[in-house]
Amino acid sequence: MADAQREMSLKKRPNDIRHPAFVVRAPDPSNRGRWITLGYAWSRKNGEEGFTVKLNSVPVGQWDGALILLPTFDDDISRMKEPET
């Protein structure tokens, strides 16, 4: 991508609201079948491959270290905030 194009893609207009591509969830070890929402993942602002992940919490205790990125639901989008990166 040319420098001018990259600069334009990085400039954020006030009305540009990026919605997350995924919601980050982990299984609840104490309640089988329940998922805990930990954060959200957005496509990178500069257009390159990858995602920016913002975790609002990290599971502890019996957590096996696995996080799962799942498609968002409408109610997920209303609760999230875009990261300040």
N, C-alpha and C positions, 0 to 999 in steps of 0.2 A: 504494500500500500504506500502510495506517495506521501511525503511529509504533510503536504497541504490537506490531503484527504484524511489522514490520521488526526490532524489538529481539529478539523471540522467534526469528525466523529466523536472526539473527546469533549467538545464543548457541549455543555448541557443547557438546554433551554429550560426556563422555569416551569413550563407546562409539560415537559417530558417526564412521564412516570413510567419507569421500567417495572414490569411485573416479573416475579420470579419464574424461572423455568422449572424449578423443582422445589419441593418441600423436603427437608431433611428429617427423617424419622428413625426411631430405634424401637425394637420390641421391648415391652415392659416385662422384665423378668419375673415380677411378682404377680402379674395378671395376664395369663396366656391369652393371646388373641388381641390384646390391647396395644396400640402404638402410641408413642410419645413424640410429639412434635418438638424438635430441638432447634430448628432454624430453617433457612431458605438458601437457595442457590440461584444466582443470576448468570446469564451469559455475559462474557467479558465485554466491557464498554468499548474497547478498542477494536472489536471485531475479530480478534484472534480466537483460536480454539481454546476451550476451557471454560471454567466457571469461577465466579467469586462466591464463596460460601460464608454465610454469617451464622454462627451458632449463638443462640440465646442461652443455652444451657448445655451441660455435658453430663451424661448419665454416670452414676457411680455405683458402687456395690457390686452386684453380680453381673454387671454389663460385660459382654464378651468382646467389645471393641468395634462391633459392626454398626455402621450407619448406612441407611438406605435412602437414595434419592428417588422420590416418587412424584408423579404429576400432581400439580396443585389442584385444590378444590376452590370454588368461589369464596367460601368462608375463610380459607387460608389466606387468600390475597388481601382481604379486608383487614387482617390482623398484622400483616408484615410491614417492615420498614426496610427501605433500600439501604445497603451499607454505604458508609461515607468514604469510599475509596476513590 
